[in-house]
Structure formats: C-alpha cells, structure tokens
Amino acid sequence: MIDYNKKIVAALKTIGIPVHYELFLNSGLEVPCLSYMELTNYVEQQTFDLGTDVCKISFQIKVWGTRIEDLQKYAKEIDVVMRNMYFVRTSSVELHDPNSAMMQKVLTYDCIAIDNFK
C-alpha cells in the first residue's frame, strides 16, 4: 500500500485555504475550505519476481463554500495540483444544502502507482 496522504495534504495546502480530513469536519469551519479522503488504495497487479506492485489509488477532494465562483476557482487549482502528482480527475459533482447557503464541489481523482516492496 502506498501512502499518499501527506503528499496530498502538502500539495493542497499550497492553494492557500484550509485543508481538513473529511471525517473530522464540523459545522463551524471557515469557508472556503477543502476536505480530502482516500477512497481506494489496493494492489491491482502483483509482480513478485520484480518486487513491485501496481496500485490503484483514489482520492475524493471537496471544495466547501457559499459562492459558486469559489468552488469553480478552487476546483481548477486542485486539478493542477493533482495532475502534478499524476492523478486524473474521474468525476465532479456540485451539491447544495437547501437549508443553508453551503455548497460543495466533489472531485474524485485516480492514479496508478508502483509500490516497491522489496
């Protein structure tokens, strides 16, 4: 298993707004902000003789805010950050809470990585 969490957090922090782990969010956070969560991290192909595994890794990154302009702006910046780490965006959806002004843009990114386990 390859641990990308620290790299993802460090890269997202360069965007300049707060970054939080998704499962620790609370209602009092300042927006706009970002949250992240690893969705998938598994060995797709084992190569015992070479000492490497081909791994599939997926992350969900959300932009939280009250203005659609902020969601779009930061989504573009996230795309650049993730591309620089060889992740490809595989989905994007916008959600709105009808009981508040809160909106979120949910982005999913995948990558194939090599894990040297020897």
DSSP file (Angstrom, degrees, kcal/mol; ACC not computed):
  #  RESIDUE AA STRUCTURE BP1 BP2  ACC     N-H-->O    O-->H-N    N-H-->O    O-->H-N    TCO  KAPPA ALPHA  PHI   PSI    X-CA   Y-CA   Z-CA
    1    1 A M              0   0    0      0, 0.0     2,-0.5     0, 0.0    41,-0.0   0.000 360.0 360.0 360.0 132.7    0.0    0.0    0.0
    2    2 A I        -     0   0    0    111,-0.1     2,-0.8    40,-0.0   113,-0.0  -0.849 360.0-142.8 -98.7 130.6    1.3    3.4   -1.0
    3    3 A D        +     0   0    0     -2,-0.5     4,-0.2     1,-0.1     3,-0.1  -0.825  31.4 160.8 -98.3 104.8    0.5    6.3    1.5
    4    4 A Y     >  +     0   0    0     -2,-0.8     4,-2.8     1,-0.1     5,-0.2   0.448  46.2 100.8 -97.1  -3.4   -0.2    9.4   -0.5
    5    5 A N  H  > S+     0   0    0      1,-0.2     4,-2.6     2,-0.2     5,-0.2   0.898  82.9  44.9 -54.7 -50.1   -2.0   11.3    2.4
    6    6 A K  H  > S+     0   0    0      1,-0.2     4,-2.4     2,-0.2    -1,-0.2   0.896 115.2  48.7 -63.0 -39.7    0.9   13.5    3.4
    7    7 A K  H  > S+     0   0    0     -4,-0.2     4,-2.3     2,-0.2    -1,-0.2   0.914 112.2  48.6 -65.5 -42.5    1.8   14.4   -0.2
    8    8 A I  H  X S+     0   0    0     -4,-2.8     4,-2.7     2,-0.2     5,-0.2   0.941 113.1  46.9 -63.3 -47.6   -1.9   15.2   -1.0
    9    9 A V  H  X S+     0   0    0     -4,-2.6     4,-2.2    -5,-0.2    -2,-0.2   0.932 112.8  49.0 -61.3 -47.0   -2.3   17.4    2.1
   10   10 A A  H  X S+     0   0    0     -4,-2.4     4,-0.7    -5,-0.2    -1,-0.2   0.908 114.0  46.5 -60.2 -42.1    1.0   19.3    1.5
   11   11 A A  H >< S+     0   0    0     -4,-2.3     3,-0.9     1,-0.2     4,-0.3   0.910 111.9  49.8 -68.1 -42.4    0.1   19.9   -2.2
   12   12 A L  H >< S+     0   0    0     -4,-2.7     3,-1.8     1,-0.2     5,-0.4   0.851 102.1  62.7 -65.9 -33.8   -3.5   21.0   -1.4
   13   13 A K  H >< S+     0   0    0     -4,-2.2     3,-1.2     1,-0.3    -1,-0.2   0.753  88.9  70.2 -63.9 -22.7   -2.2   23.5    1.3
   14   14 A T  T << S+     0   0    0     -3,-0.9    -1,-0.3    -4,-0.7    -2,-0.2   0.687  83.7  71.8 -67.5 -15.7   -0.3   25.3   -1.5
   15   15 A I  T <  S-     0   0    0     -3,-1.8    -1,-0.2    -4,-0.3    -2,-0.2   0.797 108.0-124.3 -70.3 -28.5   -3.7   26.5   -2.7
   16   16 A G  S <  S+     0   0    0     -3,-1.2    -3,-0.1    -4,-0.4    -2,-0.1   0.565  73.2  97.4 100.9   8.5   -3.9   28.8    0.3
   17   17 A I  S    S-     0   0    0     -5,-0.4    -1,-0.4     1,-0.1    -2,-0.2  -0.878  84.5 -75.5-122.8 162.2   -7.2   27.8    2.0
   18   18 A P        -     0   0    0      0, 0.0    16,-2.9     0, 0.0     2,-0.4  -0.192  41.9-153.9 -58.6 144.4   -7.7   25.5    5.0
   19   19 A V  E     -a   34   0A   0     14,-0.2     2,-0.3    -3,-0.0    16,-0.2  -0.983  15.9-179.9-122.4 129.2   -7.4   21.7    4.3
   20   20 A H  E     -a   35   0A   0     14,-2.3    16,-1.8    -2,-0.4     2,-0.4  -0.935  34.7-108.9-129.9 149.7   -9.2   19.2    6.5
   21   21 A Y  E >   -a   36   0A   0     -2,-0.3     3,-2.1    14,-0.2    16,-0.2  -0.659  36.1-126.8 -73.5 131.9   -9.6   15.4    6.7
   22   22 A E  G >  S+     0   0    0     14,-2.8     3,-1.4    -2,-0.4    -1,-0.1   0.829 104.3  54.3 -52.4 -42.4  -13.2   14.7    5.6
   23   23 A L  G 3  S+     0   0    0     13,-0.3    -1,-0.3     1,-0.3    14,-0.1   0.562 106.2  53.7 -76.4  -5.4  -14.1   12.6    8.6
   24   24 A F  G <  S+     0   0    0     -3,-2.1    -1,-0.3     2,-0.1    -2,-0.2   0.222  78.9 127.5-109.9  13.8  -13.1   15.4   11.1
   25   25 A L    <   -     0   0    0     -3,-1.4     2,-0.3    -4,-0.2    -3,-0.0  -0.351  35.3-173.4 -68.5 149.2  -15.2   18.2    9.6
   26   26 A N    >   -     0   0    0     -2,-0.0     3,-1.2     1,-0.0    -2,-0.1  -0.932  37.1-106.4-138.5 167.2  -17.6   20.1   11.8
   27   27 A S  T 3  S+     0   0    0     -2,-0.3    -2,-0.0     1,-0.3    -1,-0.0   0.597 108.6  66.0 -71.9 -11.2  -20.2   22.8   11.1
   28   28 A G  T 3  S+     0   0    0      2,-0.1    -1,-0.3     0, 0.0     2,-0.1   0.305  71.3 126.8 -95.1  11.4  -18.1   25.7   12.5
   29   29 A L    <   -     0   0    0     -3,-1.2     2,-0.3     1,-0.1     4,-0.1  -0.382  63.4-114.5 -73.7 145.7  -15.4   25.6    9.9
   30   30 A E        -     0   0    0     -2,-0.1    -1,-0.1     2,-0.1    -2,-0.1  -0.579  45.8-108.8 -74.8 136.2  -14.4   28.7    7.9
   31   31 A V  S    S+     0   0    0     -2,-0.3    34,-0.2     2,-0.1     2,-0.2  -0.893  89.8  53.0-118.6 152.2  -15.2   28.5    4.2
   32   32 A P  S    S+     0   0    0      0, 0.0     2,-0.3     0, 0.0    33,-0.2   0.432  82.6 137.3 -74.3 150.7  -14.0   28.3    1.6
   33   33 A C  E     - B   0  64A   0     31,-1.5    31,-3.0    -2,-0.2     2,-0.3  -0.944  44.0-122.9-152.1 171.5  -12.0   25.3    2.6
   34   34 A L  E     -aB  19  63A   0    -16,-2.9   -14,-2.3    -2,-0.3     2,-0.3  -0.890  15.9-167.8-119.1 149.8  -11.0   21.9    1.3
   35   35 A S  E     -aB  20  62A   0     27,-2.0    27,-2.6    -2,-0.3     2,-0.3  -0.965   7.7-167.9-130.6 155.0  -11.5   18.4    2.6
   36   36 A Y  E     +aB  21  61A   0    -16,-1.8   -14,-2.8    -2,-0.3     2,-0.3  -0.957   9.5 175.7-139.4 156.5   -9.9   15.2    1.4
   37   37 A M  E     - B   0  60A   0     23,-1.6    23,-2.9    -2,-0.3     2,-0.4  -0.921  32.0-120.3-160.3 135.8  -10.4   11.4    1.9
   38   38 A E  E     + B   0  59A   0     -2,-0.3    21,-0.3    21,-0.2     3,-0.1  -0.658  28.9 177.6 -76.3 129.6   -8.7    8.4    0.5
   39   39 A L  E     +     0   0A   0     19,-2.8     2,-0.4    -2,-0.4    20,-0.2   0.799  63.1  15.1 -99.6 -38.9  -11.3    6.2   -1.3
   40   40 A T  E     + B   0  58A   0     18,-1.5    18,-2.4     2,-0.0    -1,-0.3  -0.997  49.5 160.1-142.9 140.6   -9.3    3.4   -2.7
   41   41 A N  E     + B   0  57A   0     -2,-0.4     2,-0.3    16,-0.2    16,-0.2  -0.603  30.5 135.5-159.4  94.0   -5.8    2.0   -2.3
   42   42 A Y  E     - B   0  56A   0     14,-2.0    14,-2.6    -2,-0.1     2,-0.6  -0.944  57.5 -98.9-142.4 160.9   -5.3   -1.5   -3.4
   43   43 A V  E     + B   0  55A   0     -2,-0.3    12,-0.3    12,-0.2     3,-0.2  -0.715  31.8 179.8 -81.7 120.0   -2.9   -3.7   -5.4
   44   44 A E  E    S+     0   0A   0     10,-3.2     2,-0.3    -2,-0.6    11,-0.2   0.777  72.5  12.8 -90.1 -31.5   -4.2   -4.1   -8.9
   45   45 A Q  E     - B   0  54A   0      9,-1.8     9,-3.0     2,-0.0     2,-0.4  -0.966  68.0-149.6-149.8 129.7   -1.3   -6.3  -10.1
   46   46 A Q  E     - B   0  53A   0     -2,-0.3     2,-0.3     7,-0.2     7,-0.2  -0.815   8.7-174.4-100.4 139.1    1.4   -8.2   -8.2
   47   47 A T  E >>> + B   0  52A   0      5,-1.7     4,-1.4    -2,-0.4     5,-1.3  -0.696   7.6 174.8-129.7  79.3    4.8   -8.8   -9.7
   48   48 A F  T 345S+     0   0    0     -2,-0.3     3,-0.3     1,-0.3    -1,-0.1   0.852  76.6  54.5 -55.8 -40.9    6.5  -11.0   -7.1
   49   49 A D  T 345S+     0   0    0      1,-0.2    -1,-0.3     2,-0.1    -2,-0.0   0.801 113.9  40.8 -68.2 -28.4    9.7  -11.6   -9.2
   50   50 A L  T <45S-     0   0    0     -3,-0.9    -1,-0.2     2,-0.2    -2,-0.2   0.609 105.2-125.3 -93.8 -14.0   10.3   -7.8   -9.7
   51   51 A G  T  <5S+     0   0    0     -4,-1.4    66,-1.5     1,-0.3    67,-1.0   0.791  72.1 109.7  74.2  28.1    9.4   -6.8   -6.1
   52   52 A T  E   < -BC  47 116A   0     -5,-1.3    -5,-1.7    64,-0.2     2,-0.4  -0.962  50.9-155.2-133.9 152.6    6.8   -4.2   -7.2
   53   53 A D  E     -BC  46 115A   0     62,-2.2    62,-3.1    -2,-0.3     2,-0.6  -0.960  17.6-133.9-121.3 144.6    3.1   -3.9   -7.1
   54   54 A V  E     -BC  45 114A   0     -9,-3.0   -10,-3.2    -2,-0.4    -9,-1.8  -0.898  33.6-164.2 -95.6 119.2    0.9   -1.9   -9.4
   55   55 A C  E     -BC  43 113A   0     58,-3.6    58,-2.5    -2,-0.6     2,-0.5  -0.807  18.8-144.7-112.4 146.0   -1.6    0.0   -7.1
   56   56 A K  E     -BC  42 112A   0    -14,-2.6   -14,-2.0    -2,-0.3     2,-0.4  -0.941  23.8-176.3-105.8 125.3   -4.8    1.8   -7.8
   57   57 A I  E     -BC  41 111A   0     54,-2.7    54,-2.2    -2,-0.5     2,-0.4  -0.981   5.4-176.5-127.7 133.4   -5.3    4.9   -5.6
   58   58 A S  E     -BC  40 110A   0    -18,-2.4   -19,-2.8    -2,-0.4   -18,-1.5  -0.990   2.0-171.8-130.8 139.4   -8.3    7.2   -5.5
   59   59 A F  E     -BC  38 109A   0     50,-2.5    50,-2.8    -2,-0.4     2,-0.5  -0.974  13.8-147.8-127.1 144.4   -8.9   10.4   -3.5
   60   60 A Q  E     -BC  37 108A   0    -23,-2.9   -23,-1.6    -2,-0.4     2,-0.4  -0.953  18.2-174.9-107.2 128.3  -12.1   12.5   -3.0
   61   61 A I  E     -BC  36 107A   0     46,-3.1    46,-3.0    -2,-0.5     2,-0.4  -0.989   4.2-163.6-125.4 131.4  -11.5   16.2   -2.6
   62   62 A K  E     -BC  35 106A   0    -27,-2.6   -27,-2.0    -2,-0.4     2,-0.5  -0.916  12.2-150.7-117.0 140.6  -14.2   18.6   -1.8
   63   63 A V  E     -BC  34 105A   0     42,-2.2    42,-2.1    -2,-0.4     2,-0.4  -0.949  19.6-161.1-102.9 126.5  -14.3   22.4   -2.1
   64   64 A W  E     +BC  33 104A   0    -31,-3.0   -31,-1.5    -2,-0.5     2,-0.3  -0.895  29.6 116.5-110.1 137.2  -16.7   23.9    0.5
   65   65 A G  E     - C   0 103A   0     38,-2.3    38,-3.3    -2,-0.4     3,-0.1  -0.979  62.7-113.3-174.5-174.4  -18.1   27.4    0.2
   66   66 A T  S    S+     0   0    0     -2,-0.3     2,-0.4    36,-0.2     3,-0.1   0.360  93.4  65.4-118.9  -0.6  -21.1   29.7   -0.2
   67   67 A R    >>  -     0   0    0      1,-0.1     4,-1.7    36,-0.1     3,-0.7  -0.990  67.5-146.1-128.7 129.8  -20.3   31.0   -3.7
   68   68 A I  H 3> S+     0   0    0     -2,-0.4     4,-2.5     1,-0.2     5,-0.2   0.837 101.2  62.8 -60.3 -32.8  -20.2   29.0   -6.9
   69   69 A E  H 3> S+     0   0    0      1,-0.2     4,-2.3     2,-0.2    -1,-0.2   0.887 103.0  49.0 -60.4 -39.0  -17.3   31.2   -8.1
   70   70 A D  H <> S+     0   0    0     -3,-0.7     4,-2.6     2,-0.2     5,-0.3   0.919 109.6  51.5 -66.0 -43.8  -15.2   30.0   -5.3
   71   71 A L  H  X S+     0   0    0     -4,-1.7     4,-1.9     1,-0.2    -2,-0.2   0.925 113.4  44.5 -59.6 -44.9  -16.0   26.4   -5.9
   72   72 A Q  H  X S+     0   0    0     -4,-2.5     4,-1.8     2,-0.2    -1,-0.2   0.911 113.4  50.3 -67.3 -42.7  -15.1   26.7   -9.6
   73   73 A K  H  X S+     0   0    0     -4,-2.3     4,-1.5    -5,-0.2    -2,-0.2   0.948 115.2  41.4 -60.3 -50.9  -11.9   28.7   -8.9
   74   74 A Y  H  X S+     0   0    0     -4,-2.6     4,-2.5     1,-0.2    -1,-0.2   0.820 108.5  60.3 -72.2 -29.8  -10.5   26.2   -6.4
   75   75 A A  H  X S+     0   0    0     -4,-1.9     4,-2.2    -5,-0.3    -1,-0.2   0.906 105.2  49.8 -61.7 -40.5  -11.6   23.2   -8.4
   76   76 A K  H  X S+     0   0    0     -4,-1.8     4,-1.6     2,-0.2    -1,-0.2   0.907 111.3  48.6 -63.6 -41.2   -9.3   24.4  -11.2
   77   77 A E  H  X S+     0   0    0     -4,-1.5     4,-2.2     1,-0.2    -2,-0.2   0.883 109.6  52.1 -67.0 -38.0   -6.4   24.9   -8.8
   78   78 A I  H  X S+     0   0    0     -4,-2.5     4,-3.0     1,-0.2     5,-0.3   0.911 105.0  56.7 -63.1 -42.3   -7.0   21.4   -7.4
   79   79 A D  H  X S+     0   0    0     -4,-2.2     4,-2.5     1,-0.2    -1,-0.2   0.915 108.3  46.8 -54.3 -45.1   -6.9   19.9  -10.9
   80   80 A V  H  X S+     0   0    0     -4,-1.6     4,-1.9     2,-0.2    -1,-0.2   0.934 112.9  48.7 -63.7 -46.9   -3.4   21.4  -11.4
   81   81 A V  H  < S+     0   0    0     -4,-2.2     4,-0.4     1,-0.2    -2,-0.2   0.927 115.0  44.4 -59.2 -46.9   -2.1   20.2   -8.1
   82   82 A M  H ><>S+     0   0    0     -4,-3.0     5,-2.5     1,-0.2     3,-1.2   0.881 109.6  54.9 -70.6 -38.1   -3.4   16.7   -8.6
   83   83 A R  H ><5S+     0   0    0     -4,-2.5     3,-2.1    -5,-0.3    -1,-0.2   0.885 101.3  59.9 -59.8 -37.9   -2.2   16.5  -12.2
   84   84 A N  T 3<5S+     0   0    0     -4,-1.9    -1,-0.3     1,-0.3    -2,-0.2   0.687 106.1  47.8 -65.6 -16.4    1.3   17.3  -11.0
   85   85 A M  T < 5S-     0   0    0     -3,-1.2    -1,-0.3    -4,-0.4    -2,-0.2   0.163 124.5-105.0-106.7  15.7    1.1   14.2   -8.9
   86   86 A Y  T < 5S+     0   0    0     -3,-2.1    26,-0.3     1,-0.3     2,-0.3   0.719  73.8 141.4  70.2  24.9   -0.1   12.1  -11.9
   87   87 A F      < -     0   0    0     -5,-2.5     2,-0.4    24,-0.1    -1,-0.3  -0.739  39.2-149.6 -93.3 147.9   -3.8   11.9  -10.7
   88   88 A V  E     -D  110   0A   0     22,-3.0    22,-2.6    -2,-0.3     2,-0.4  -0.960  19.5-119.5-117.0 133.1   -6.6   12.1  -13.2
   89   89 A R  E     +D  109   0A   0     -2,-0.4    20,-0.3    20,-0.2     3,-0.1  -0.590  32.5 175.4 -71.9 126.8  -10.0   13.6  -12.3
   90   90 A T  E     +     0   0A   0     18,-3.0     2,-0.3    -2,-0.4    19,-0.2   0.541  61.5  10.8-110.7 -13.0  -12.6   10.9  -12.8
   91   91 A S  E     -D  108   0A   0     17,-1.3    17,-2.1     2,-0.0     2,-0.3  -0.988  51.9-174.1-161.0 160.1  -15.7   12.7  -11.6
   92   92 A S  E     +D  107   0A   0     -2,-0.3     2,-0.3    15,-0.2    15,-0.2  -0.944  11.6 167.3-156.0 132.0  -17.0   16.0  -10.5
   93   93 A V  E     -D  106   0A   0     13,-1.9    13,-3.3    -2,-0.3     2,-0.4  -0.996  23.8-139.8-147.3 147.3  -20.4   17.0   -9.0
   94   94 A E  E     -D  105   0A   0     -2,-0.3     2,-0.3    11,-0.2    11,-0.2  -0.907  20.4-172.3-109.1 136.4  -21.8   20.1   -7.3
   95   95 A L  E     -D  104   0A   0      9,-3.0     9,-2.5    -2,-0.4     2,-0.4  -0.935   5.9-163.3-127.7 150.7  -24.1   19.8   -4.3
   96   96 A H  E     -D  103   0A   0     -2,-0.3     7,-0.2     7,-0.2     5,-0.1  -0.998  18.8-134.7-135.2 136.6  -26.1   22.4   -2.4
   97   97 A D    >   -     0   0    0      5,-2.4     3,-1.8    -2,-0.4     5,-0.1  -0.819  13.3-155.3 -88.1 113.1  -27.7   22.2    1.1
   98   98 A P  T 3  S+     0   0    0      0, 0.0    -1,-0.1     0, 0.0     3,-0.0   0.675  91.1  58.3 -65.4 -15.3  -31.2   23.6    0.7
   99   99 A N  T 3  S+     0   0    0      3,-0.1     2,-0.3    -3,-0.0    -2,-0.0   0.438 117.2  18.6 -93.5   0.0  -31.3   24.6    4.4
  100  100 A S  S <  S-     0   0    0     -3,-1.8    -3,-0.1     2,-0.2   -34,-0.0  -0.893  83.2-101.5-152.1-179.0  -28.2   26.8    4.2
  101  101 A A  S    S+     0   0    0     -2,-0.3     2,-0.2    -5,-0.1   -36,-0.0   0.408  77.8 125.3 -88.7   1.9  -26.0   28.7    1.8
  102  102 A M        +     0   0    0     -5,-0.1    -5,-2.4    -6,-0.1     2,-0.3  -0.409  33.9 175.2 -72.2 134.3  -23.4   25.9    1.9
  103  103 A M  E     -CD  65  96A   0    -38,-3.3   -38,-2.3    -7,-0.2     2,-0.3  -0.901   9.7-163.8-129.4 159.7  -22.3   24.3   -1.4
  104  104 A Q  E     -CD  64  95A   0     -9,-2.5    -9,-3.0    -2,-0.3     2,-0.5  -0.998  14.4-149.9-145.2 146.6  -19.7   21.8   -2.2
  105  105 A K  E     -CD  63  94A   0    -42,-2.1   -42,-2.2    -2,-0.3     2,-0.6  -0.978  20.2-154.0-113.1 120.0  -17.9   20.6   -5.3
  106  106 A V  E     -CD  62  93A   0    -13,-3.3   -13,-1.9    -2,-0.5     2,-0.4  -0.857  13.8-175.5-102.7 118.7  -16.9   17.0   -5.0
  107  107 A L  E     -CD  61  92A   0    -46,-3.0   -46,-3.1    -2,-0.6     2,-0.4  -0.932   8.7-160.8-117.0 135.3  -13.9   15.9   -7.1
  108  108 A T  E     -CD  60  91A   0    -17,-2.1   -18,-3.0    -2,-0.4   -17,-1.3  -0.961   8.7-171.7-118.3 134.9  -12.6   12.4   -7.5
  109  109 A Y  E     -CD  59  89A   0    -50,-2.8   -50,-2.5    -2,-0.4     2,-0.3  -0.966   1.7-168.1-127.7 140.3   -9.1   11.6   -8.7
  110  110 A D  E     +CD  58  88A   0    -22,-2.6   -22,-3.0    -2,-0.4     2,-0.3  -0.905   7.0 174.5-123.3 152.7   -7.4    8.3   -9.6
  111  111 A C  E     -C   57   0A   0    -54,-2.2   -54,-2.7    -2,-0.3     2,-0.5  -0.985  26.4-134.6-151.1 156.7   -3.9    7.3  -10.2
  112  112 A I  E     +C   56   0A   0    -26,-0.3     2,-0.3    -2,-0.3   -56,-0.2  -0.949  34.1 179.5-107.4 129.5   -1.9    4.1  -10.9
  113  113 A A  E     -C   55   0A   0    -58,-2.5   -58,-3.6    -2,-0.5     2,-0.5  -0.923  27.3-124.2-133.6 156.0    1.3    3.9   -8.9
  114  114 A I  E     -C   54   0A   0     -2,-0.3     2,-0.6   -60,-0.2   -60,-0.2  -0.876  19.9-160.2-101.8 128.4    4.2    1.5   -8.5
  115  115 A D  E     -C   53   0A   0    -62,-3.1   -62,-2.2    -2,-0.5     2,-0.9  -0.938   5.3-154.6-110.2 115.7    4.9    0.2   -5.0
  116  116 A N  E     +C   52   0A   0     -2,-0.6   -64,-0.2   -64,-0.2   -65,-0.1  -0.807  18.6 173.2 -89.5 108.4    8.4   -1.2   -4.5
  117  117 A F              0   0    0    -66,-1.5   -65,-0.2    -2,-0.9    -1,-0.1   0.451 360.0 360.0 -99.6  -0.6    8.0   -3.6   -1.5
  118  118 A K              0   0    0    -67,-1.0    -1,-0.2   -68,-0.1   -66,-0.1   0.469 360.0 360.0 -82.1 360.0   11.5   -5.2   -1.5
